[in-house]
Amino acid sequence: MAEHTFDSVSRDLRARAIAPVYYLCGEESYYIDRLGGLIVQAALAPEEQDFNLDVLYGGDTAMERIVERARTYPMMAARRVVMVREAQQLRSLEGLEAYLQHITPTTVLVFCHKGGKLDARKSVSKLLAEKGVVFESKRVYDNQLPAFIGQYLRAKGSGADEKAVQMLVASVGADLNRMASELDKLLLALPKGQKVVTAEMVSALTGMSKDFNAFELCEALARKDILKANQILAYFRGNPRGFALQQVLSNLFTFFSDLLTAFYAPQKTEQGVADFLSRPRWKVKQEIMPAMQNYGAMKVLHILAEIRKTDAASKGVGGCKTPHGELLQELVFFILH
């Protein structure tokens, strides 16, 4: 199958290069929803949608009805759009092959399949790729979120400072629909004439302290700043509802995994390590480079093992009932000493 990206498909849609059939699938629902909306906007004017946009649901629609609607010609418009939501609930794609071999040229047929993808070995999958566009919306990981935030804000003519980005990643996580919603709220809250989202704004929106959060803890540990680390621990223990141990452990594991990998970078410069890790240079400067001076590779291996043990204990493995705040305190003590 040809590889289609969100950018390539949306670029074609803006150019009005509209395919007759789209199969949008994958783990990340955000891009499926976005492309579904862009297809409708590209194919139909707002006043055409009442009579020429059919929205069906896979759970209660047979393929025969979908094909029947796709065979229907538009009313007072150049195209008709048939949108099949929850396509993952379709019993099968049997019957679609016949349609793909004799496509109605005035119809744009769109399938939105969330949480899975097509079996590329099946003939219908190959035919979909040949006749239209098959797009897989792949899962987005935490380390890809800063780029998403930057792109989203730039598209709106705005930006965010580094700490604001870190706080959004820690607070929202890899839920792009929620992230986009939070970013829209921040953009609405921007004072007139201001173009940059600040950490103070994120703090006001999310309730997260701009000084005491998982990213600040990583920086403190990287520098072996015992005072700052203990201040953050005290904040966490005093605000048990304000932090999730699993998120903190995830951030710590990612950081120390990056640190271990950095020891193998061919060039130990900021740019060399940033390129090797595929991380922003500012993050390498603030965290990785200081940590490489304060920790050895063997110590980092032991830290990663301890993070795993803490994660297991926090989930009650072995009958552990130690409060999360104490588990984190013990882990930080192990890291620093």
N, C-alpha and C positions, 0 to 999 in steps of 0.2 A: 504494500500500500504506500502511496505517496505520503510524505510527512507534511501535515498542515499544522501551522502554529496559529495562535490567536491573532498575532500581528498580521500574518499573511492572509488569513481569511477576512479579517476586518478591513484590511487594505483593499482587497478585491471588492468587498461590499461597498466601500466608499466610492470606488470607481464604477459601481453599478455592474460589475462582472458577477452576475448572480447565477449560481448553479441550480439545476432543476431539482436536486435532492441533497439534503444534508443529514448526516448521522453524527450527532454530537454526543460523545460519551466520555466517561472517565470518572476519577475519584473527586476532582475538584468541581463542585457545582457552580461556582462563581462564573467561570468562563463559559460554561454551557448556557447559563441564564443570559449573560451579556451577548453572546453571539445570537441566541434566539431572538432577543430584542432588536439587534442590529439587522438581522435578516428581514424582519417585518418592516422596519423603517426603510430599508433599501428597496424592498419590493412593492410596498404599498404606501400611498399618501394617506394621511390621517383620515380624510373623508372617504377613502376607499375601503377602510378596514371593516366597517359595519357589515358589508355584504360579501366581502372577499377574504375574510380571515376566519378559518375554522380551527378551533382549539379542541382537541380530543385527548382522552386519557387512556393510556395503555391498559390500565386495570379493568376498564369496563367497555373496551372497544375492540372488536374483532378486526383482523387485517382486511377482511372483505369490505367492511364499512370505510376503513381508511382509504383503500384503493378506490372505492366508489366516490368518495369526496374528492380525491385527487383527480379523478376523471371528469369532474364537473368544471365547466368553463366559467371564467370570471364574469361579473356583472358590471358593466360600465367602467372597466379597468383593464389594464394590459395583463395583469397577473392575478392569480389566486394563491393564497398561502394556506397550507394545511399543516398545522403544528400538532405533533403528537407528544404530549408531555408524559412523564413517567413511562417511557418506552421500555424500561427494564421490566415492567410488569406484563408486557405482551407475552402471550403463551408461546408464540413462535413468529418467525418472519416469513413463514410459508405463505405464498401468495404475492409477496413483494417482488420476487424474481420476475414474474410475468409482467408486472407493471414496469420494472426497470428496463425490460427489453422493448417496451412500447410506451415510453414516457409521454405524458401530456405536456406539450411545450409551454403552455401558459400557466402551469402549476409549479409552485415551489413547495416541495414536500420536506418537512423538517421533523426529525426524530430527536428527542432529548432523553438520553439514557444515562441516568446518574448512578454512580457507585459500581460501575463495571464497564466492560468494553466488548466489542465484537470479537468473535472467534475468526481470526484472519484466514483460517484454513477452509472455511465454508464458502461455497460458490456465491452465495448471496452477498457475503462480505466483499469478495473480489469484484462483484458486479457493482456494488455501491461505490467502491473506490474508483472504478472505471467510469461510471456514469455521473458521479457527483463528488461530494466532499465528505470524507470521514475524518473527523477531528477528535483526538483524544485529549481530554483535559486532565493532565497529570497532577498528582498530589503535589502541593507546595509545602516545602519544609521551612522551618523557622529561619534558617540562614538565607533564605530567598526573600524573606519579608521586607527587609530594608529596601531592596531594589523595587519591590512592588509598591511600597509606600512612596518612594521617590517618583516613580513613573506616574502614579495616580495623581499626586499633588502637582507635578509639572504639567500634566494634561489640563489641570484646572488653573494654571498660571500661578501656582504657589509652591511652597517648599516647607521643610521642617529642619530644625537643628538636630544635631546628632543625638543629644540626650532625649529629645522628644521621640525620635524614632525608636530608640532603645526601650523607652517606657511603653510605647504602643505595642511593640513586639511582646514584651513581658506581660502586658495586661490583656491583650486580645488573643495572641497566639495565631496559629495558622488557619483561621476561619476567615476567608477573604470576603465573604458577604458581610460579616460583622465588621471587619476591618474597614471596608468601604463605607459602611454606615457611620462608624466612629469618625472617619476622616471627613465625611460630609458635615457632621456636627461641628467639628473643629473649624472647617472652612466658613461655616455660617457664623461662628463666634469670633472670627478674625476682626479686630478693630479696623475701621476704615483706613485705607492706605497701607495697612500691614500685610505683607505677603508671606511671612514665615511663621509656621506653627511652632510654638515654644514649649519647653518642658513644663512651664508654669500652667499653660493652657491644658496640657494633657493631664497634669496633676488635678486640676479643677474638674475635668471631665470624668476621669476614672477613679479619683480618690486615692491614687497611688502617690506615695511620697516621691518627690523628684530626687531626694537625697538618700533614701533608704529603700532600695529595691534590689532585685536579683542581679541586675547589671552592675550596680554600684558595688555589690558584694564581690563579684568577679574581679573588678578593678582593684578593690582593696586586697584581695587574696593575691592577685598578680604582683602587687607592690610589696606584699607582706606587711601591709599597714594594719597592725594588730589593733590599734585604737579604733580605727574606722570600722574594721570588721566586727568588733565587739559592740560598737554603737548600732550597727545594722542588726546584729543579733538581738540586742535589747529591744529594738523597735519591733522586730518580728515577733518576739515573745510577748510583747505588750499589745500587739495587734494581731492575734491569731486568725482573725477573719480577713485580714488585709493581705495575706500572702498564702500561696499554695505551695506546700513543700515539694510536690511533684514537679512543679514548674521550676522551682529553684534548683532542684537536683538535675533536671534536664539541662538547664543553662550551665551548671557547673560541669556536667559530663561533656557537653559540647565544647566548652572552653578548654578543659584539660585534654580532651581528645585532640583538639587543634594544636595545643601546646606540644603534645607528644609528637604529632606529625611534623611540627615546625623544626624539630631537632634534625630532621632528615632533609630539610630544604637545601638544595645545592648552593644557594646564595643566602647568607644569613643577614642580608640587609633588610630594611623595612619593606622595600618594594619586592625584593626577592622572595621573602616569606609571604607577603600578601599575594603574590602571583601563585606561589606553590599551594597556598591554602584556599585560593579563590575567595579571599576575604578583603573588605575595604582596608586601605592603607592606614586610615585613622584608627581602626580597631586594633590592627597589629601594633601600631605605635603605642597606644594606650595600655594594652593588656599583654599581648604576646611577647613583645621585646623585653619589657620589665620582668615578666615571669621566667623567661629563658635565663635571666641572670640569677633568679632566686630559687629555681628548682632544677634538679637533675632528672634525666629521663627515667631512672629507676624509681625515684620518689613519685613521679607522675604516674607510673604504672600502679604503684601501691595506692595512690589517691583514687584512681579510677576504680580499683577493686573495692575501696572503702565506700565510694559513692554507690556502687551496686549493692553492697551490704546494707547501707542506710536505706536505700530504696526498698529492699526486701523487708527490712524491719518496719518501715512505715506502713507496709501493707499487711502487717501482722504475721509475717512468716516466722515460724518458730515460737509462736505465742507471744511475740513482743507487744507490749502495751505502753511503751515509753512515749510520752507526748512528743509531738512533732518538733516543737521548739527545742527540746532537749536533744533530740536526735541530730538536729542541725548544729547545735552547739558542739556536740561531741565530734561531728564531722569536721567542722571548722578548726577545732583544736588539733585534730589529727593532721589537717592540711598545713597548718602554720608551724607545727613543731616536729 
